[in-house]
Amino acid sequence: MIYLIGPTELSIADPQAVKALYSGQAKVTKGPCFDVMGDLSFGKSFNMLAGGQDTYFSTQLHADMKSIGLFSHLTWLFPFFKRIPILNKDYLKFWDWVGGRVEERIKTNICSDTTAATLTNLFFHLAADHTWQAKLQEELDALPELTQEKVTGVELLDALINETLRLHPAVPSGTQRLTPPEGLQIGDKYIPGDVMVCIPTHTLFRGPYSCVGKQLALMELRRVTAEILTRYDVEFAQGQTTEDFLDGKRDTFTLVTAPLKLVFRER
């Protein structure tokens, strides 16, 4: 399906468009996500949860996501950026860091930033609506133990996670491309030249096209949420408003949330 989302901009929800368009292609909540991926990728944790501080890897990765958000729309600019001395300083430093850990079999940063954003948005809604928070706590309290198997069976928890992802997709929009002057044929549809096009990730990438880290992300979301809500009641800190949080979100390829200040009161 093709939707007109601007005067010269189309959103294309069609798997056939992928090759045509893309060929050649919150601090506390980040803690458990990055620590798990550190264990899986490097064989050692980043210790963000224990230390309560961002690491070089998490800080630089977050900055790189902003760059991806820019350069995915200005692909012609990136080759210049990475070759200009001063501008490419952080870029080269990061790849030096990565190169030093090749022997540790560096793999990928699956789900950490996206899971952190989803967890932040989930707790925003739980803090804003104590009725649903209490209902979820009641179901979690009824579990004989907080094992992954038991937590996975809580339907309300999955429903709240899915609704959070519907309202706040972890990857809000697809990266843009400009069709060539002669136009582009996608399936039985012809797209004129010089039209901005993108594939919306939240509508297309499901089923066989789904994120490879999805199940790991869901495990983290369920377990972290359950561990917190069985121990604490969550509410907004003084001065925190729903408007500030919702208006502060940014799409930089992945969703970047605004600061969220919460109070955790022991039950």
LOGUMI-608501 format. One record per residue (C-alpha): residue in three letters; x, y, z. Coordinates in steps of 0.02 Angstrom, whole numbers, plus 50000, padded with zeros to 5 digits. Layout:
! residues N
<r><residu>ALA</residu><xx>X</xx><yy>Y</yy><zz>Z</zz></r>
...
END
This chain:
! residues 267
<r><residu>MET</residu><xx>50000</xx><yy>50000</yy><zz>50000</zz></r>
<r><residu>ILE</residu><xx>50060</xx><yy>50176</yy><zz>49960</zz></r>
<r><residu>TYR</residu><xx>50009</xx><yy>50329</yy><zz>50060</zz></r>
<r><residu>LEU</residu><xx>50035</xx><yy>50513</yy><zz>50021</zz></r>
<r><residu>ILE</residu><xx>50106</xx><yy>50592</yy><zz>50180</zz></r>
<r><residu>GLY</residu><xx>50168</xx><yy>50756</yy><zz>50106</zz></r>
<r><residu>PRO</residu><xx>50159</xx><yy>50859</yy><zz>49946</zz></r>
<r><residu>THR</residu><xx>50300</xx><yy>50756</yy><zz>49870</zz></r>
<r><residu>GLU</residu><xx>50322</xx><yy>50618</yy><zz>49999</zz></r>
<r><residu>LEU</residu><xx>50257</xx><yy>50439</yy><zz>49998</zz></r>
<r><residu>SER</residu><xx>50253</xx><yy>50303</yy><zz>50130</zz></r>
<r><residu>ILE</residu><xx>50261</xx><yy>50129</yy><zz>50050</zz></r>
<r><residu>ALA</residu><xx>50207</xx><yy>49974</yy><zz>50148</zz></r>
<r><residu>ASP</residu><xx>50263</xx><yy>49845</yy><zz>50020</zz></r>
<r><residu>PRO</residu><xx>50404</xx><yy>49716</yy><zz>50041</zz></r>
<r><residu>GLN</residu><xx>50448</xx><yy>49737</yy><zz>49857</zz></r>
<r><residu>ALA</residu><xx>50501</xx><yy>49916</yy><zz>49895</zz></r>
<r><residu>VAL</residu><xx>50642</xx><yy>49864</yy><zz>50012</zz></r>
<r><residu>LYS</residu><xx>50766</xx><yy>49813</yy><zz>49878</zz></r>
<r><residu>ALA</residu><xx>50715</xx><yy>49956</yy><zz>49763</zz></r>
<r><residu>LEU</residu><xx>50738</xx><yy>50089</yy><zz>49896</zz></r>
<r><residu>TYR</residu><xx>50870</xx><yy>50023</yy><zz>50016</zz></r>
<r><residu>SER</residu><xx>50981</xx><yy>49905</yy><zz>49918</zz></r>
<r><residu>GLY</residu><xx>51164</xx><yy>49924</yy><zz>49966</zz></r>
<r><residu>GLN</residu><xx>51092</xx><yy>49962</yy><zz>50133</zz></r>
<r><residu>ALA</residu><xx>50825</xx><yy>50350</yy><zz>51479</zz></r>
<r><residu>LYS</residu><xx>50985</xx><yy>50312</yy><zz>51581</zz></r>
<r><residu>VAL</residu><xx>50915</xx><yy>50194</yy><zz>51714</zz></r>
<r><residu>THR</residu><xx>50811</xx><yy>50091</yy><zz>51595</zz></r>
<r><residu>LYS</residu><xx>50959</xx><yy>50072</yy><zz>51478</zz></r>
<r><residu>GLY</residu><xx>51059</xx><yy>49985</yy><zz>51614</zz></r>
<r><residu>PRO</residu><xx>50987</xx><yy>49809</yy><zz>51606</zz></r>
<r><residu>CYS</residu><xx>50971</xx><yy>49818</yy><zz>51416</zz></r>
<r><residu>PHE</residu><xx>51153</xx><yy>49863</yy><zz>51384</zz></r>
<r><residu>ASP</residu><xx>51216</xx><yy>49746</yy><zz>51521</zz></r>
<r><residu>VAL</residu><xx>51128</xx><yy>49597</yy><zz>51442</zz></r>
<r><residu>MET</residu><xx>51195</xx><yy>49639</yy><zz>51269</zz></r>
<r><residu>GLY</residu><xx>51370</xx><yy>49663</yy><zz>51342</zz></r>
<r><residu>ASP</residu><xx>51361</xx><yy>49488</yy><zz>51414</zz></r>
<r><residu>LEU</residu><xx>51296</xx><yy>49413</yy><zz>51252</zz></r>
<r><residu>SER</residu><xx>51410</xx><yy>49508</yy><zz>51132</zz></r>
<r><residu>PHE</residu><xx>51573</xx><yy>49528</yy><zz>51229</zz></r>
<r><residu>GLY</residu><xx>51557</xx><yy>49397</yy><zz>51365</zz></r>
<r><residu>LYS</residu><xx>51558</xx><yy>49531</yy><zz>51501</zz></r>
<r><residu>SER</residu><xx>51433</xx><yy>49657</yy><zz>51567</zz></r>
<r><residu>PHE</residu><xx>51448</xx><yy>49846</yy><zz>51546</zz></r>
<r><residu>ASN</residu><xx>51394</xx><yy>49858</yy><zz>51730</zz></r>
<r><residu>MET</residu><xx>51279</xx><yy>50005</yy><zz>51692</zz></r>
<r><residu>LEU</residu><xx>51144</xx><yy>49945</yy><zz>51811</zz></r>
<r><residu>ALA</residu><xx>51265</xx><yy>49926</yy><zz>51956</zz></r>
<r><residu>GLY</residu><xx>51362</xx><yy>50085</yy><zz>51921</zz></r>
<r><residu>GLY</residu><xx>51212</xx><yy>50191</yy><zz>51872</zz></r>
<r><residu>GLN</residu><xx>51316</xx><yy>50279</yy><zz>51739</zz></r>
<r><residu>ASP</residu><xx>51323</xx><yy>50277</yy><zz>51549</zz></r>
<r><residu>THR</residu><xx>51476</xx><yy>50197</yy><zz>51471</zz></r>
<r><residu>TYR</residu><xx>51575</xx><yy>50258</yy><zz>51321</zz></r>
<r><residu>PHE</residu><xx>51489</xx><yy>50127</yy><zz>51214</zz></r>
<r><residu>SER</residu><xx>51311</xx><yy>50176</yy><zz>51263</zz></r>
<r><residu>THR</residu><xx>51346</xx><yy>50362</yy><zz>51250</zz></r>
<r><residu>GLN</residu><xx>51428</xx><yy>50348</yy><zz>51079</zz></r>
<r><residu>LEU</residu><xx>51295</xx><yy>50228</yy><zz>51015</zz></r>
<r><residu>HIS</residu><xx>51159</xx><yy>50350</yy><zz>51065</zz></r>
<r><residu>ALA</residu><xx>51252</xx><yy>50490</yy><zz>50975</zz></r>
<r><residu>ASP</residu><xx>51273</xx><yy>50380</yy><zz>50822</zz></r>
<r><residu>MET</residu><xx>51085</xx><yy>50350</yy><zz>50816</zz></r>
<r><residu>LYS</residu><xx>51063</xx><yy>50538</yy><zz>50796</zz></r>
<r><residu>SER</residu><xx>51189</xx><yy>50536</yy><zz>50654</zz></r>
<r><residu>ILE</residu><xx>51096</xx><yy>50393</yy><zz>50571</zz></r>
<r><residu>GLY</residu><xx>50937</xx><yy>50495</yy><zz>50582</zz></r>
<r><residu>LEU</residu><xx>51025</xx><yy>50636</yy><zz>50488</zz></r>
<r><residu>PHE</residu><xx>51131</xx><yy>50542</yy><zz>50363</zz></r>
<r><residu>SER</residu><xx>50993</xx><yy>50419</yy><zz>50315</zz></r>
<r><residu>HIS</residu><xx>50908</xx><yy>50569</yy><zz>50235</zz></r>
<r><residu>LEU</residu><xx>51069</xx><yy>50650</yy><zz>50171</zz></r>
<r><residu>THR</residu><xx>51165</xx><yy>50498</yy><zz>50111</zz></r>
<r><residu>TRP</residu><xx>51274</xx><yy>50602</yy><zz>49995</zz></r>
<r><residu>LEU</residu><xx>51344</xx><yy>50699</yy><zz>50144</zz></r>
<r><residu>PHE</residu><xx>51411</xx><yy>50552</yy><zz>50245</zz></r>
<r><residu>PRO</residu><xx>51564</xx><yy>50513</yy><zz>50135</zz></r>
<r><residu>PHE</residu><xx>51621</xx><yy>50693</yy><zz>50159</zz></r>
<r><residu>PHE</residu><xx>51586</xx><yy>50692</yy><zz>50345</zz></r>
<r><residu>LYS</residu><xx>51692</xx><yy>50538</yy><zz>50383</zz></r>
<r><residu>ARG</residu><xx>51842</xx><yy>50608</yy><zz>50288</zz></r>
<r><residu>ILE</residu><xx>51848</xx><yy>50784</yy><zz>50361</zz></r>
<r><residu>PRO</residu><xx>51975</xx><yy>50793</yy><zz>50505</zz></r>
<r><residu>ILE</residu><xx>51888</xx><yy>50877</yy><zz>50660</zz></r>
<r><residu>LEU</residu><xx>51713</xx><yy>50822</yy><zz>50606</zz></r>
<r><residu>ASN</residu><xx>51762</xx><yy>50638</yy><zz>50599</zz></r>
<r><residu>LYS</residu><xx>51854</xx><yy>50637</yy><zz>50766</zz></r>
<r><residu>ASP</residu><xx>51719</xx><yy>50544</yy><zz>50865</zz></r>
<r><residu>TYR</residu><xx>51683</xx><yy>50431</yy><zz>50716</zz></r>
<r><residu>LEU</residu><xx>51864</xx><yy>50373</yy><zz>50704</zz></r>
<r><residu>LYS</residu><xx>51881</xx><yy>50356</yy><zz>50893</zz></r>
<r><residu>PHE</residu><xx>51730</xx><yy>50243</yy><zz>50902</zz></r>
<r><residu>TRP</residu><xx>51794</xx><yy>50129</yy><zz>50764</zz></r>
<r><residu>ASP</residu><xx>51963</xx><yy>50121</yy><zz>50849</zz></r>
<r><residu>TRP</residu><xx>51870</xx><yy>50064</yy><zz>51005</zz></r>
<r><residu>VAL</residu><xx>51774</xx><yy>49934</yy><zz>50905</zz></r>
<r><residu>GLY</residu><xx>51933</xx><yy>49874</yy><zz>50820</zz></r>
<r><residu>GLY</residu><xx>52013</xx><yy>49842</yy><zz>50988</zz></r>
<r><residu>ARG</residu><xx>51873</xx><yy>49723</yy><zz>51032</zz></r>
<r><residu>VAL</residu><xx>51866</xx><yy>49621</yy><zz>50873</zz></r>
<r><residu>GLU</residu><xx>51950</xx><yy>49478</yy><zz>50966</zz></r>
<r><residu>GLU</residu><xx>51802</xx><yy>49481</yy><zz>51087</zz></r>
<r><residu>ARG</residu><xx>51689</xx><yy>49439</yy><zz>50941</zz></r>
<r><residu>ILE</residu><xx>51592</xx><yy>49601</yy><zz>50938</zz></r>
<r><residu>LYS</residu><xx>51424</xx><yy>49568</yy><zz>50860</zz></r>
<r><residu>THR</residu><xx>51277</xx><yy>49687</yy><zz>50862</zz></r>
<r><residu>ASN</residu><xx>51185</xx><yy>49803</yy><zz>50978</zz></r>
<r><residu>ILE</residu><xx>51017</xx><yy>49716</yy><zz>50962</zz></r>
<r><residu>CYS</residu><xx>50872</xx><yy>49796</yy><zz>51056</zz></r>
<r><residu>SER</residu><xx>50964</xx><yy>49897</yy><zz>51190</zz></r>
<r><residu>ASP</residu><xx>50917</xx><yy>50074</yy><zz>51137</zz></r>
<r><residu>THR</residu><xx>50745</xx><yy>50025</yy><zz>51072</zz></r>
<r><residu>THR</residu><xx>50706</xx><yy>49922</yy><zz>51227</zz></r>
<r><residu>ALA</residu><xx>50758</xx><yy>50066</yy><zz>51339</zz></r>
<r><residu>ALA</residu><xx>50641</xx><yy>50185</yy><zz>51248</zz></r>
<r><residu>THR</residu><xx>50497</xx><yy>50061</yy><zz>51256</zz></r>
<r><residu>LEU</residu><xx>50526</xx><yy>50030</yy><zz>51442</zz></r>
<r><residu>THR</residu><xx>50528</xx><yy>50218</yy><zz>51474</zz></r>
<r><residu>ASN</residu><xx>50365</xx><yy>50242</yy><zz>51380</zz></r>
<r><residu>LEU</residu><xx>50285</xx><yy>50095</yy><zz>51469</zz></r>
<r><residu>PHE</residu><xx>50326</xx><yy>50164</yy><zz>51641</zz></r>
<r><residu>PHE</residu><xx>50266</xx><yy>50336</yy><zz>51586</zz></r>
<r><residu>HIS</residu><xx>50094</xx><yy>50264</yy><zz>51555</zz></r>
<r><residu>LEU</residu><xx>50095</xx><yy>50158</yy><zz>51713</zz></r>
<r><residu>ALA</residu><xx>50141</xx><yy>50311</yy><zz>51817</zz></r>
<r><residu>ALA</residu><xx>50007</xx><yy>50413</yy><zz>51730</zz></r>
<r><residu>ASP</residu><xx>49870</xx><yy>50282</yy><zz>51757</zz></r>
<r><residu>HIS</residu><xx>49876</xx><yy>50201</yy><zz>51928</zz></r>
<r><residu>THR</residu><xx>49722</xx><yy>50096</yy><zz>51888</zz></r>
<r><residu>TRP</residu><xx>49814</xx><yy>49993</yy><zz>51759</zz></r>
<r><residu>GLN</residu><xx>49970</xx><yy>49992</yy><zz>51867</zz></r>
<r><residu>ALA</residu><xx>49870</xx><yy>49916</yy><zz>52010</zz></r>
<r><residu>LYS</residu><xx>49789</xx><yy>49786</yy><zz>51896</zz></r>
<r><residu>LEU</residu><xx>49957</xx><yy>49731</yy><zz>51830</zz></r>
<r><residu>GLN</residu><xx>50032</xx><yy>49724</yy><zz>52005</zz></r>
<r><residu>GLU</residu><xx>49886</xx><yy>49615</yy><zz>52060</zz></r>
<r><residu>GLU</residu><xx>49919</xx><yy>49490</yy><zz>51921</zz></r>
<r><residu>LEU</residu><xx>50107</xx><yy>49490</yy><zz>51952</zz></r>
<r><residu>ASP</residu><xx>50084</xx><yy>49468</yy><zz>52140</zz></r>
<r><residu>ALA</residu><xx>49980</xx><yy>49313</yy><zz>52106</zz></r>
<r><residu>LEU</residu><xx>50126</xx><yy>49225</yy><zz>52020</zz></r>
<r><residu>PRO</residu><xx>50208</xx><yy>49089</yy><zz>52126</zz></r>
<r><residu>GLU</residu><xx>50379</xx><yy>49151</yy><zz>52069</zz></r>
<r><residu>LEU</residu><xx>50451</xx><yy>49279</yy><zz>51948</zz></r>
<r><residu>THR</residu><xx>50529</xx><yy>49160</yy><zz>51823</zz></r>
<r><residu>GLN</residu><xx>50536</xx><yy>49203</yy><zz>51638</zz></r>
<r><residu>GLU</residu><xx>50411</xx><yy>49065</yy><zz>51602</zz></r>
<r><residu>LYS</residu><xx>50285</xx><yy>49130</yy><zz>51729</zz></r>
<r><residu>VAL</residu><xx>50303</xx><yy>49313</yy><zz>51679</zz></r>
<r><residu>THR</residu><xx>50279</xx><yy>49268</yy><zz>51495</zz></r>
<r><residu>GLY</residu><xx>50108</xx><yy>49199</yy><zz>51539</zz></r>
<r><residu>VAL</residu><xx>50040</xx><yy>49365</yy><zz>51605</zz></r>
<r><residu>GLU</residu><xx>49927</xx><yy>49422</yy><zz>51463</zz></r>
<r><residu>LEU</residu><xx>49897</xx><yy>49595</yy><zz>51536</zz></r>
<r><residu>LEU</residu><xx>50084</xx><yy>49629</yy><zz>51538</zz></r>
<r><residu>ASP</residu><xx>50100</xx><yy>49582</yy><zz>51354</zz></r>
<r><residu>ALA</residu><xx>49947</xx><yy>49687</yy><zz>51313</zz></r>
<r><residu>LEU</residu><xx>50021</xx><yy>49841</yy><zz>51396</zz></r>
<r><residu>ILE</residu><xx>50189</xx><yy>49815</yy><zz>51309</zz></r>
<r><residu>ASN</residu><xx>50104</xx><yy>49796</yy><zz>51139</zz></r>
<r><residu>GLU</residu><xx>49996</xx><yy>49950</yy><zz>51168</zz></r>
<r><residu>THR</residu><xx>50151</xx><yy>50049</yy><zz>51216</zz></r>
<r><residu>LEU</residu><xx>50235</xx><yy>49995</yy><zz>51054</zz></r>
<r><residu>ARG</residu><xx>50079</xx><yy>50043</yy><zz>50956</zz></r>
<r><residu>LEU</residu><xx>50077</xx><yy>50218</yy><zz>51032</zz></r>
<r><residu>HIS</residu><xx>50266</xx><yy>50241</yy><zz>51032</zz></r>
<r><residu>PRO</residu><xx>50350</xx><yy>50133</yy><zz>50897</zz></r>
<r><residu>ALA</residu><xx>50532</xx><yy>50103</yy><zz>50941</zz></r>
<r><residu>VAL</residu><xx>50579</xx><yy>50143</yy><zz>50760</zz></r>
<r><residu>PRO</residu><xx>50447</xx><yy>50272</yy><zz>50714</zz></r>
<r><residu>SER</residu><xx>50477</xx><yy>50296</yy><zz>50527</zz></r>
<r><residu>GLY</residu><xx>50575</xx><yy>50229</yy><zz>50382</zz></r>
<r><residu>THR</residu><xx>50729</xx><yy>50311</yy><zz>50309</zz></r>
<r><residu>GLN</residu><xx>50692</xx><yy>50423</yy><zz>50161</zz></r>
<r><residu>ARG</residu><xx>50750</xx><yy>50406</yy><zz>49982</zz></r>
<r><residu>LEU</residu><xx>50724</xx><yy>50515</yy><zz>49828</zz></r>
<r><residu>THR</residu><xx>50665</xx><yy>50426</yy><zz>49672</zz></r>
<r><residu>PRO</residu><xx>50775</xx><yy>50448</yy><zz>49517</zz></r>
<r><residu>PRO</residu><xx>50721</xx><yy>50574</yy><zz>49385</zz></r>
<r><residu>GLU</residu><xx>50654</xx><yy>50435</yy><zz>49273</zz></r>
<r><residu>GLY</residu><xx>50543</xx><yy>50369</yy><zz>49413</zz></r>
<r><residu>LEU</residu><xx>50535</xx><yy>50198</yy><zz>49496</zz></r>
<r><residu>GLN</residu><xx>50430</xx><yy>50043</yy><zz>49467</zz></r>
<r><residu>ILE</residu><xx>50379</xx><yy>49946</yy><zz>49624</zz></r>
<r><residu>GLY</residu><xx>50272</xx><yy>49795</yy><zz>49583</zz></r>
<r><residu>ASP</residu><xx>50127</xx><yy>49859</yy><zz>49478</zz></r>
<r><residu>LYS</residu><xx>50146</xx><yy>50037</yy><zz>49542</zz></r>
<r><residu>TYR</residu><xx>50245</xx><yy>50175</yy><zz>49457</zz></r>
<r><residu>ILE</residu><xx>50320</xx><yy>50312</yy><zz>49566</zz></r>
<r><residu>PRO</residu><xx>50364</xx><yy>50475</yy><zz>49474</zz></r>
<r><residu>GLY</residu><xx>50539</xx><yy>50547</yy><zz>49484</zz></r>
<r><residu>ASP</residu><xx>50600</xx><yy>50665</yy><zz>49620</zz></r>
<r><residu>VAL</residu><xx>50475</xx><yy>50602</yy><zz>49749</zz></r>
<r><residu>MET</residu><xx>50526</xx><yy>50571</yy><zz>49930</zz></r>
<r><residu>VAL</residu><xx>50486</xx><yy>50392</yy><zz>49979</zz></r>
<r><residu>CYS</residu><xx>50507</xx><yy>50284</yy><zz>50134</zz></r>
<r><residu>ILE</residu><xx>50453</xx><yy>50115</yy><zz>50202</zz></r>
<r><residu>PRO</residu><xx>50369</xx><yy>50129</yy><zz>50375</zz></r>
<r><residu>THR</residu><xx>50458</xx><yy>50003</yy><zz>50484</zz></r>
<r><residu>HIS</residu><xx>50317</xx><yy>49984</yy><zz>50610</zz></r>
<r><residu>THR</residu><xx>50192</xx><yy>49927</yy><zz>50477</zz></r>
<r><residu>LEU</residu><xx>50304</xx><yy>49824</yy><zz>50364</zz></r>
<r><residu>PHE</residu><xx>50433</xx><yy>49734</yy><zz>50470</zz></r>
<r><residu>ARG</residu><xx>50332</xx><yy>49596</yy><zz>50551</zz></r>
<r><residu>GLY</residu><xx>50317</xx><yy>49409</yy><zz>50525</zz></r>
<r><residu>PRO</residu><xx>50468</xx><yy>49349</yy><zz>50422</zz></r>
<r><residu>TYR</residu><xx>50528</xx><yy>49530</yy><zz>50413</zz></r>
<r><residu>SER</residu><xx>50524</xx><yy>49554</yy><zz>50601</zz></r>
<r><residu>CYS</residu><xx>50673</xx><yy>49615</yy><zz>50705</zz></r>
<r><residu>VAL</residu><xx>50790</xx><yy>49472</yy><zz>50748</zz></r>
<r><residu>GLY</residu><xx>50808</xx><yy>49539</yy><zz>50926</zz></r>
<r><residu>LYS</residu><xx>50620</xx><yy>49553</yy><zz>50958</zz></r>
<r><residu>GLN</residu><xx>50603</xx><yy>49401</yy><zz>51071</zz></r>
<r><residu>LEU</residu><xx>50754</xx><yy>49450</yy><zz>51176</zz></r>
<r><residu>ALA</residu><xx>50682</xx><yy>49626</yy><zz>51192</zz></r>
<r><residu>LEU</residu><xx>50514</xx><yy>49558</yy><zz>51248</zz></r>
<r><residu>MET</residu><xx>50599</xx><yy>49448</yy><zz>51378</zz></r>
<r><residu>GLU</residu><xx>50689</xx><yy>49601</yy><zz>51448</zz></r>
<r><residu>LEU</residu><xx>50533</xx><yy>49709</yy><zz>51448</zz></r>
<r><residu>ARG</residu><xx>50430</xx><yy>49578</yy><zz>51539</zz></r>
<r><residu>ARG</residu><xx>50561</xx><yy>49535</yy><zz>51668</zz></r>
<r><residu>VAL</residu><xx>50617</xx><yy>49712</yy><zz>51711</zz></r>
<r><residu>THR</residu><xx>50437</xx><yy>49775</yy><zz>51723</zz></r>
<r><residu>ALA</residu><xx>50386</xx><yy>49628</yy><zz>51834</zz></r>
<r><residu>GLU</residu><xx>50536</xx><yy>49646</yy><zz>51950</zz></r>
<r><residu>ILE</residu><xx>50503</xx><yy>49832</yy><zz>51976</zz></r>
<r><residu>LEU</residu><xx>50314</xx><yy>49827</yy><zz>51998</zz></r>
<r><residu>THR</residu><xx>50318</xx><yy>49685</yy><zz>52124</zz></r>
<r><residu>ARG</residu><xx>50432</xx><yy>49791</yy><zz>52232</zz></r>
<r><residu>TYR</residu><xx>50379</xx><yy>49971</yy><zz>52201</zz></r>
<r><residu>ASP</residu><xx>50234</xx><yy>50087</yy><zz>52162</zz></r>
<r><residu>VAL</residu><xx>50281</xx><yy>50209</yy><zz>52025</zz></r>
<r><residu>GLU</residu><xx>50225</xx><yy>50390</yy><zz>52010</zz></r>
<r><residu>PHE</residu><xx>50281</xx><yy>50552</yy><zz>51929</zz></r>
<r><residu>ALA</residu><xx>50410</xx><yy>50654</yy><zz>52022</zz></r>
<r><residu>GLN</residu><xx>50365</xx><yy>50832</yy><zz>52070</zz></r>
<r><residu>GLY</residu><xx>50364</xx><yy>50944</yy><zz>51917</zz></r>
<r><residu>GLN</residu><xx>50351</xx><yy>50802</yy><zz>51791</zz></r>
<r><residu>THR</residu><xx>50208</xx><yy>50828</yy><zz>51668</zz></r>
<r><residu>THR</residu><xx>50136</xx><yy>50719</yy><zz>51531</zz></r>
<r><residu>GLU</residu><xx>50150</xx><yy>50864</yy><zz>51408</zz></r>
<r><residu>ASP</residu><xx>50337</xx><yy>50886</yy><zz>51435</zz></r>
<r><residu>PHE</residu><xx>50369</xx><yy>50702</yy><zz>51406</zz></r>
<r><residu>LEU</residu><xx>50257</xx><yy>50678</yy><zz>51255</zz></r>
<r><residu>ASP</residu><xx>50312</xx><yy>50839</yy><zz>51170</zz></r>
<r><residu>GLY</residu><xx>50496</xx><yy>50799</yy><zz>51197</zz></r>
<r><residu>LYS</residu><xx>50504</xx><yy>50640</yy><zz>51093</zz></r>
<r><residu>ARG</residu><xx>50615</xx><yy>50641</yy><zz>50939</zz></r>
<r><residu>ASP</residu><xx>50631</xx><yy>50525</yy><zz>50790</zz></r>
<r><residu>THR</residu><xx>50816</xx><yy>50498</yy><zz>50756</zz></r>
<r><residu>PHE</residu><xx>50793</xx><yy>50332</yy><zz>50666</zz></r>
<r><residu>THR</residu><xx>50756</xx><yy>50254</yy><zz>50836</zz></r>
<r><residu>LEU</residu><xx>50640</xx><yy>50342</yy><zz>50957</zz></r>
<r><residu>VAL</residu><xx>50727</xx><yy>50458</yy><zz>51081</zz></r>
<r><residu>THR</residu><xx>50620</xx><yy>50495</yy><zz>51233</zz></r>
<r><residu>ALA</residu><xx>50618</xx><yy>50654</yy><zz>51334</zz></r>
<r><residu>PRO</residu><xx>50685</xx><yy>50647</yy><zz>51514</zz></r>
<r><residu>LEU</residu><xx>50561</xx><yy>50559</yy><zz>51629</zz></r>
<r><residu>LYS</residu><xx>50572</xx><yy>50588</yy><zz>51816</zz></r>
<r><residu>LEU</residu><xx>50488</xx><yy>50454</yy><zz>51921</zz></r>
<r><residu>VAL</residu><xx>50474</xx><yy>50411</yy><zz>52105</zz></r>
<r><residu>PHE</residu><xx>50482</xx><yy>50228</yy><zz>52158</zz></r>
<r><residu>ARG</residu><xx>50398</xx><yy>50197</yy><zz>52326</zz></r>
<r><residu>GLU</residu><xx>50429</xx><yy>50031</yy><zz>52410</zz></r>
<r><residu>ARG</residu><xx>50269</xx><yy>49932</yy><zz>52429</zz></r>
END
